[in-house]
Amino acid sequence: MAEELFDIYDEQLRPLGTATRSQTHMNGYWHRSFHCWLTRREENLRFVRFQLRQESKDTNPGCYDITAAGHLTAGETIREAVRELEEELGLPVEFQQLIPLGQVREELSGEVNGVPFIDREVSDVFGLVCSVPLNQLRLQPEEVAGVYEADLDELIAMFEGRIAEVHVIGVELSDGPNELIPAVRTVKASQFVPRAASFYANVLRSLHGCT
């Protein structure tokens, strides 16, 4: 299978052309990505969902992360990137259903299987109000190992350092084809993709405005 191509940019986001996924992460080219956090309200409580990245991922394997996210491929627009929700979670969504939460720049680096990477992204961030039961999601096995739901305020408190961990419920892929099994986990901030805690806290606080 041919490797994905990304549009790449310099520090001022001037186009430089295209590069493969591996070249982009090896050389630290700036590129664009799509982030979407799923949230729902139940009486006076607000919940947020997040995913567990597969161990086979080339960056940050086995970490908790944004509910659905992905790079924009070469020539793709942010409107078209809404495809990530259907690909990763089995949720067909129209772009106009998303609630814009802003744009962020991230510079992450690390090493996977002895291969260093530099991930420089400009990400458009969205929220989506979604009450689809977790056990009705269709997870993309190559990308997502599980999806979990937490009390939004508890997760914010964890990233602000006011509590050490949060108990969550979720679903995880079993050995069968897209067969989901219930899961209960205790999560800590250190188990998420390594970003500034303020990144998570600020985005999660913005979900309170989603209706």
ROVEX-955929 format. One line per 10 residues: number of its first residue (from 1); their letters; for each residue x negated, y, z of N, C-alpha, C. Coordinates in nm, 3 decimals, padded with zeros to 5 digits. Layout:
BEGIN
NUM> A> X,Y,Z,X,Y,Z,X,Y,Z ~ ...
REM end
This chain:
BEGIN
1> MAEELFDIYD> -00.085,-00.120,00.000,00.000,00.000,00.000,-00.088,00.125,00.000 ~ -00.054,00.221,-00.088,-00.132,00.343,-00.096,-00.120,00.423,00.033 ~ -00.227,00.486,00.072,-00.227,00.565,00.195,-00.151,00.696,00.173 ~ -00.082,00.742,00.278,-00.007,00.868,00.271,-00.099,00.983,00.235 ~ -00.045,01.079,00.158,-00.114,01.203,00.129,-00.048,01.317,00.204 ~ -00.130,01.405,00.265,-00.080,01.523,00.335,-00.126,01.649,00.264 ~ -00.045,01.754,00.268,-00.092,01.888,00.235,-00.180,01.935,00.351 ~ -00.297,01.989,00.319,-00.390,02.032,00.424,-00.417,02.182,00.413 ~ -00.456,02.242,00.527,-00.468,02.386,00.538,-00.593,02.423,00.618 ~ -00.637,02.549,00.602,-00.745,02.598,00.688,-00.687,02.657,00.815
11> EQLRPLGTAT> -00.771,02.719,00.895,-00.729,02.774,01.025,-00.618,02.878,01.011 ~ -00.616,02.950,00.901,-00.514,03.052,00.877,-00.394,02.996,00.799 ~ -00.389,02.862,00.787,-00.283,02.791,00.716,-00.276,02.827,00.568 ~ -00.393,02.855,00.511,-00.401,02.871,00.366,-00.421,02.733,00.305 ~ -00.345,02.700,00.200,-00.352,02.565,00.142,-00.492,02.532,00.091 ~ -00.535,02.410,00.119,-00.665,02.361,00.073,-00.651,02.248,-00.029 ~ -00.527,02.199,-00.045,-00.506,02.085,-00.134,-00.441,01.972,-00.059 ~ -00.480,01.849,-00.091,-00.425,01.732,-00.024,-00.537,01.640,00.020 ~ -00.505,01.555,00.117,-00.600,01.455,00.167,-00.521,01.336,00.218 ~ -00.584,01.219,00.222,-00.517,01.103,00.279,-00.504,01.120,00.430
21> RSQTHMNGYW> -00.420,01.039,00.488,-00.401,01.042,00.634,-00.534,01.023,00.707 ~ -00.611,00.923,00.666,-00.738,00.896,00.735,-00.837,01.010,00.715 ~ -00.843,01.066,00.595,-00.933,01.180,00.571,-00.893,01.300,00.655 ~ -00.761,01.322,00.666,-00.710,01.436,00.742,-00.751,01.425,00.888 ~ -00.736,01.307,00.947,-00.770,01.288,01.088,-00.921,01.276,01.110 ~ -00.992,01.228,01.010,-01.137,01.217,01.024,-01.203,01.356,01.020 ~ -01.152,01.443,00.932,-01.213,01.574,00.912,-01.145,01.685,00.990 ~ -01.035,01.655,01.056,-00.967,01.755,01.137,-00.901,01.865,01.056 ~ -00.846,01.829,00.940,-00.774,01.929,00.862,-00.641,01.964,00.929 ~ -00.604,02.091,00.919,-00.471,02.132,00.966,-00.366,02.077,00.870
31> HRSFHCWLTR> -00.255,02.028,00.926,-00.144,01.976,00.847,-00.016,01.998,00.925 ~ 00.098,01.968,00.864,00.227,02.001,00.927,00.298,01.874,00.974 ~ 00.378,01.891,01.079,00.454,01.777,01.130,00.591,01.824,01.181 ~ 00.675,01.724,01.205,00.813,01.744,01.247,00.832,01.678,01.383 ~ 00.890,01.750,01.479,00.920,01.697,01.611,01.069,01.710,01.638 ~ 01.131,01.606,01.694,01.271,01.617,01.734,01.293,01.542,01.864 ~ 01.349,01.613,01.963,01.383,01.555,02.093,01.533,01.531,02.099 ~ 01.573,01.410,02.134,01.716,01.378,02.150,01.759,01.405,02.293 ~ 01.874,01.467,02.307,01.927,01.501,02.439,02.077,01.477,02.441 ~ 02.131,01.461,02.559,02.276,01.449,02.575,02.315,01.498,02.714
41> REENLRFVRF> 02.441,01.536,02.727,02.493,01.582,02.856,02.599,01.485,02.905 ~ 02.597,01.458,03.033,02.699,01.374,03.096,02.742,01.443,03.226 ~ 02.864,01.498,03.226,02.913,01.579,03.337,02.813,01.693,03.362 ~ 02.754,01.700,03.480,02.663,01.812,03.508,02.516,01.777,03.487 ~ 02.490,01.661,03.428,02.352,01.616,03.409,02.313,01.626,03.262 ~ 02.186,01.657,03.238,02.132,01.660,03.102,02.022,01.554,03.094 ~ 02.025,01.473,02.990,01.928,01.366,02.972,01.844,01.392,02.846 ~ 01.725,01.335,02.844,01.638,01.345,02.728,01.581,01.206,02.698 ~ 01.559,01.180,02.570,01.505,01.051,02.528,01.365,01.069,02.471 ~ 01.282,00.968,02.489,01.146,00.971,02.434,01.108,00.830,02.392
51> QLRQESKDTN> 01.006,00.820,02.307,00.967,00.691,02.253,00.834,00.642,02.310 ~ 00.811,00.512,02.291,00.681,00.450,02.319,00.618,00.416,02.185 ~ 00.500,00.471,02.159,00.432,00.447,02.033,00.377,00.304,02.028 ~ 00.381,00.245,01.911,00.329,00.110,01.895,00.178,00.107,01.921 ~ 00.130,-00.008,01.967,-00.013,-00.025,01.994,-00.096,-00.021,01.866 ~ -00.031,-00.039,01.752,-00.104,-00.040,01.624,-00.122,00.100,01.564 ~ -00.068,00.203,01.628,-00.079,00.339,01.574,-00.225,00.384,01.569 ~ -00.257,00.467,01.466,-00.395,00.512,01.450,-00.432,00.626,01.544 ~ -00.334,00.692,01.602,-00.360,00.794,01.704,-00.271,00.768,01.824 ~ -00.328,00.779,01.942,-00.256,00.766,02.069,-00.166,00.642,02.077
61> PGCYDITAAG> -00.221,00.524,02.048,-00.139,00.402,02.057,-00.095,00.374,02.200 ~ 00.028,00.320,02.214,00.078,00.281,02.345,00.111,00.395,02.439 ~ 00.121,00.518,02.386,00.156,00.633,02.470,00.304,00.668,02.451 ~ 00.363,00.728,02.553,00.497,00.784,02.538,00.487,00.914,02.458 ~ 00.595,00.945,02.386,00.587,01.059,02.294,00.726,01.115,02.266 ~ 00.730,01.218,02.184,00.852,01.282,02.136,00.947,01.176,02.081 ~ 01.078,01.198,02.092,01.174,01.096,02.051,01.150,01.050,01.907 ~ 01.137,01.144,01.816,01.104,01.111,01.677,01.014,01.220,01.622 ~ 00.909,01.180,01.554,00.814,01.278,01.501,00.737,01.215,01.387 ~ 00.681,01.301,01.303,00.601,01.249,01.194,00.539,01.360,01.113
71> HLTAGETIRE> 00.439,01.323,01.035,00.373,01.418,00.946,00.458,01.444,00.823 ~ 00.449,01.564,00.769,00.507,01.593,00.640,00.412,01.539,00.532 ~ 00.465,01.463,00.439,00.382,01.414,00.329,00.363,01.526,00.227 ~ 00.269,01.507,00.136,00.237,01.611,00.038,00.362,01.653,-00.039 ~ 00.389,01.783,-00.042,00.502,01.837,-00.114,00.634,01.833,-00.039 ~ 00.637,01.774,00.079,00.761,01.760,00.154,00.792,01.889,00.231 ~ 00.921,01.923,00.242,00.964,02.038,00.320,01.008,01.993,00.459 ~ 01.019,02.089,00.549,01.061,02.055,00.686,01.205,02.004,00.685 ~ 01.287,02.051,00.594,01.425,02.001,00.584,01.425,01.852,00.548 ~ 01.336,01.814,00.459,01.330,01.674,00.416,01.273,01.584,00.525
81> AVRELEEELG> 01.196,01.642,00.616,01.132,01.563,00.722,01.231,01.509,00.823 ~ 01.357,01.551,00.816,01.461,01.496,00.904,01.474,01.345,00.882 ~ 01.420,01.295,00.771,01.420,01.150,00.744,01.359,01.071,00.859 ~ 01.271,01.134,00.937,01.203,01.063,01.046,01.304,01.002,01.144 ~ 01.416,01.069,01.165,01.515,01.019,01.260,01.577,00.889,01.213 ~ 01.602,00.878,01.084,01.659,00.754,01.033,01.552,00.645,01.024 ~ 01.431,00.683,00.983,01.325,00.584,00.969,01.285,00.525,01.104 ~ 01.266,00.610,01.204,01.215,00.562,01.333,01.324,00.509,01.425 ~ 01.445,00.569,01.418,01.550,00.536,01.515,01.679,00.483,01.452 ~ 01.687,00.485,01.319,01.810,00.439,01.254,01.924,00.536,01.264
91> LPVEFQQLIP> 01.893,00.667,01.279,01.996,00.770,01.294,02.001,00.858,01.170 ~ 02.102,00.841,01.083,02.115,00.932,00.969,02.165,01.068,01.017 ~ 02.088,01.172,00.994,02.118,01.306,01.048,02.100,01.408,00.937 ~ 02.189,01.508,00.934,02.174,01.620,00.842,02.089,01.728,00.910 ~ 02.008,01.797,00.831,01.917,01.897,00.886,01.992,02.003,00.967 ~ 02.112,02.041,00.922,02.186,02.148,00.990,02.235,02.107,01.128 ~ 02.228,01.978,01.161,02.264,01.933,01.296,02.153,01.963,01.398 ~ 02.034,01.990,01.349,01.921,02.012,01.440,01.924,02.153,01.498 ~ 01.872,02.165,01.619,01.864,02.294,01.688,01.718,02.337,01.693 ~ 01.680,02.445,01.622,01.540,02.488,01.619,01.492,02.530,01.758
101> LGQVREELSG> 01.374,02.480,01.796,01.316,02.513,01.927,01.182,02.584,01.914 ~ 01.141,02.617,01.791,01.017,02.689,01.773,00.911,02.609,01.699 ~ 00.794,02.666,01.694,00.681,02.605,01.625,00.559,02.606,01.717 ~ 00.482,02.499,01.717,00.365,02.491,01.804,00.244,02.444,01.723 ~ 00.127,02.481,01.772,00.000,02.432,01.717,-00.063,02.339,01.819 ~ -00.116,02.228,01.770,-00.181,02.133,01.858,-00.315,02.090,01.799 ~ -00.413,02.073,01.886,-00.541,02.015,01.848,-00.571,01.902,01.946 ~ -00.563,01.780,01.897,-00.587,01.662,01.979,-00.702,01.582,01.919 ~ -00.778,01.516,02.004,-00.888,01.433,01.954,-00.899,01.309,02.041 ~ -00.960,01.206,01.987,-00.975,01.082,02.062,-01.045,00.978,01.978
111> EVNGVPFIDR> -01.025,00.852,02.014,-01.090,00.742,01.944,-01.000,00.620,01.951 ~ -00.982,00.554,01.838,-00.902,00.431,01.831,-00.986,00.324,01.763 ~ -01.007,00.212,01.832,-01.087,00.101,01.778,-01.224,00.149,01.732 ~ -01.283,00.239,01.810,-01.416,00.288,01.780,-01.422,00.395,01.673 ~ -01.306,00.434,01.619,-01.303,00.535,01.513,-01.251,00.667,01.571 ~ -01.333,00.773,01.570,-01.286,00.901,01.625,-01.184,00.967,01.532 ~ -01.095,01.047,01.591,-01.000,01.123,01.512,-00.986,01.263,01.570 ~ -00.952,01.358,01.483,-00.920,01.495,01.521,-00.786,01.526,01.456 ~ -00.686,01.552,01.538,-00.550,01.573,01.487,-00.512,01.719,01.509 ~ -00.511,01.797,01.401,-00.475,01.939,01.409,-00.344,01.959,01.334
121> EVSDVFGLVC> -00.238,01.990,01.409,-00.105,01.997,01.351,-00.036,02.129,01.383 ~ 00.044,02.175,01.287,00.142,02.281,01.310,00.277,02.212,01.304 ~ 00.349,02.214,01.415,00.472,02.134,01.427,00.595,02.222,01.444 ~ 00.696,02.195,01.363,00.827,02.256,01.383,00.905,02.166,01.477 ~ 00.957,02.224,01.585,01.018,02.148,01.693,01.170,02.171,01.694 ~ 01.245,02.061,01.710,01.390,02.067,01.709,01.447,01.983,01.823 ~ 01.572,02.016,01.859,01.650,01.932,01.949,01.769,01.876,01.873 ~ 01.820,01.763,01.919,01.940,01.705,01.861,02.025,01.647,01.973 ~ 02.149,01.692,01.981,02.243,01.636,02.078,02.292,01.502,02.022 ~ 02.269,01.394,02.097,02.298,01.260,02.046,02.345,01.171,02.160
131> SVPLNQLRLQ> 02.466,01.115,02.145,02.520,01.026,02.248,02.525,00.881,02.202 ~ 02.459,00.849,02.091,02.456,00.710,02.044,02.390,00.624,02.151 ~ 02.455,00.515,02.195,02.393,00.430,02.298,02.256,00.379,02.254 ~ 02.167,00.367,02.350,02.031,00.324,02.319,02.029,00.189,02.248 ~ 02.118,00.100,02.287,02.115,-00.034,02.229,02.171,-00.038,02.087 ~ 02.217,00.077,02.035,02.262,00.083,01.897,02.158,00.146,01.804 ~ 02.043,00.183,01.859,01.935,00.236,01.776,01.872,00.123,01.695 ~ 01.811,00.158,01.583,01.734,00.062,01.503,01.592,00.114,01.496 ~ 01.504,00.056,01.577,01.367,00.105,01.588,01.280,00.055,01.473 ~ 01.193,00.142,01.427,01.099,00.106,01.321,00.982,00.030,01.384
141> PEEVAGVYEA> 00.970,-00.099,01.358,00.871,-00.180,01.431,00.727,-00.133,01.414 ~ 00.695,-00.074,01.299,00.557,-00.029,01.276,00.521,00.095,01.357 ~ 00.624,00.166,01.403,00.601,00.295,01.469,00.639,00.297,01.616 ~ 00.756,00.238,01.647,00.819,00.259,01.779,00.836,00.126,01.851 ~ 00.784,00.118,01.973,00.797,-00.004,02.053,00.916,00.001,02.147 ~ 00.963,00.123,02.182,01.075,00.137,02.274,01.122,00.280,02.279 ~ 01.244,00.300,02.328,01.300,00.434,02.351,01.363,00.435,02.490 ~ 01.342,00.544,02.564,01.384,00.553,02.704,01.458,00.684,02.727 ~ 01.538,00.685,02.833,01.615,00.804,02.868,01.587,00.842,03.013 ~ 01.565,00.972,03.035,01.536,01.021,03.170,01.622,01.143,03.199
151> DLDELIAMFE> 01.643,01.169,03.326,01.704,01.294,03.367,01.611,01.408,03.326 ~ 01.664,01.504,03.254,01.581,01.611,03.198,01.508,01.689,03.307 ~ 01.578,01.727,03.412,01.515,01.807,03.517,01.406,01.728,03.590 ~ 01.426,01.598,03.604,01.322,01.516,03.668,01.197,01.510,03.581 ~ 01.217,01.498,03.450,01.101,01.492,03.361,01.025,01.625,03.362 ~ 01.099,01.736,03.364,01.034,01.868,03.374,00.954,01.876,03.504 ~ 01.014,01.832,03.614,00.946,01.836,03.744,00.817,01.754,03.742 ~ 00.819,01.642,03.671,00.699,01.559,03.662,00.587,01.633,03.588 ~ 00.621,01.696,03.477,00.518,01.767,03.400,00.471,01.895,03.470 ~ 00.553,01.947,03.560,00.512,02.064,03.638,00.439,02.023,03.766
161> GRIAEVHVIG> 00.422,01.892,03.786,00.346,01.844,03.901,00.422,01.843,04.031 ~ 00.554,01.858,04.027,00.633,01.861,04.151,00.672,01.721,04.198 ~ 00.674,01.625,04.106,00.692,01.484,04.142,00.591,01.402,04.063 ~ 00.557,01.283,04.113,00.449,01.204,04.053,00.497,01.115,03.938 ~ 00.623,01.074,03.942,00.671,00.978,03.842,00.823,00.987,03.830 ~ 00.873,00.927,03.724,01.017,00.928,03.698,01.060,00.786,03.660 ~ 01.173,00.743,03.713,01.228,00.613,03.678,01.322,00.631,03.558 ~ 01.305,00.547,03.457,01.382,00.562,03.334,01.442,00.427,03.293 ~ 01.547,00.435,03.213,01.603,00.314,03.151,01.583,00.325,03.001 ~ 01.581,00.212,02.933,01.561,00.219,02.790,01.583,00.086,02.722
171> VELSDGPNEL> 01.537,00.080,02.597,01.541,-00.043,02.519,01.404,-00.061,02.455 ~ 01.366,-00.187,02.437,01.238,-00.219,02.376,01.257,-00.328,02.273 ~ 01.170,-00.330,02.172,01.175,-00.434,02.071,01.133,-00.567,02.131 ~ 01.206,-00.671,02.098,01.167,-00.806,02.138,01.102,-00.874,02.018 ~ 01.087,-01.005,02.024,01.021,-01.076,01.915,01.110,-01.091,01.793 ~ 01.241,-01.078,01.809,01.332,-01.093,01.696,01.332,-00.969,01.608 ~ 01.386,-00.979,01.486,01.391,-00.864,01.395,01.485,-00.755,01.447 ~ 01.426,-00.645,01.491,01.499,-00.531,01.546,01.592,-00.569,01.661 ~ 01.558,-00.674,01.733,01.636,-00.712,01.851,01.587,-00.629,01.969 ~ 01.681,-00.560,02.036,01.646,-00.473,02.147,01.683,-00.538,02.279
181> IPAVRTVKAS> 01.596,-00.523,02.377,01.623,-00.573,02.511,01.620,-00.457,02.610 ~ 01.703,-00.462,02.715,01.704,-00.354,02.814,01.570,-00.346,02.887 ~ 01.535,-00.226,02.929,01.409,-00.206,02.999,01.426,-00.100,03.107 ~ 01.357,-00.120,03.217,01.350,-00.021,03.325,01.203,00.004,03.352 ~ 01.163,00.129,03.350,01.021,00.161,03.368,01.005,00.279,03.464 ~ 00.886,00.288,03.519,00.844,00.406,03.594,00.734,00.473,03.513 ~ 00.754,00.599,03.476,00.659,00.667,03.388,00.590,00.781,03.462 ~ 00.467,00.809,03.418,00.387,00.919,03.473,00.343,01.010,03.358 ~ 00.313,01.133,03.390,00.273,01.230,03.287,00.148,01.183,03.213 ~ 00.058,01.115,03.281,-00.067,01.070,03.219,-00.046,00.964,03.113
191> QFVPRAASFY> 00.075,00.905,03.105,00.103,00.800,03.008,00.158,00.856,02.876 ~ 00.182,00.986,02.870,00.228,01.049,02.748,00.109,01.088,02.659 ~ 00.137,01.110,02.531,00.033,01.160,02.442,-00.033,01.279,02.509 ~ -00.167,01.280,02.517,-00.236,01.384,02.594,-00.221,01.523,02.533 ~ -00.132,01.598,02.592,-00.111,01.739,02.559,-00.110,01.816,02.691 ~ -00.119,01.948,02.682,-00.105,02.029,02.802,00.031,02.002,02.865 ~ 00.034,01.988,02.997,00.162,01.963,03.065,00.262,02.074,03.035 ~ 00.212,02.197,03.015,00.300,02.309,02.985,00.370,02.291,02.851 ~ 00.306,02.221,02.757,00.370,02.193,02.628,00.499,02.116,02.651 ~ 00.489,02.007,02.727,00.607,01.926,02.753,00.710,02.003,02.835
201> ANVLRSLHGC> 00.666,02.069,02.941,00.761,02.139,03.029,00.837,02.248,02.953 ~ 00.767,02.323,02.868,00.832,02.432,02.796,00.935,02.380,02.695 ~ 00.896,02.277,02.620,00.990,02.222,02.522,01.110,02.161,02.592 ~ 01.086,02.087,02.699,01.197,02.023,02.769,01.291,02.125,02.830 ~ 01.236,02.234,02.882,01.324,02.339,02.937,01.415,02.396,02.828 ~ 01.363,02.407,02.706,01.444,02.462,02.598,01.562,02.374,02.562 ~ 01.556,02.246,02.597,01.667,02.154,02.568,01.793,02.187,02.650 ~ 01.775,02.261,02.759,01.892,02.300,02.838,01.987,02.388,02.756 ~ 01.933,02.455,02.653,02.017,02.540,02.572,02.090,02.467,02.461 ~ 02.062,02.339,02.445,02.128,02.262,02.340,02.270,02.227,02.381
211> T> 02.366,02.245,02.292,02.505,02.215,02.325,02.563,02.116,02.225
REM end
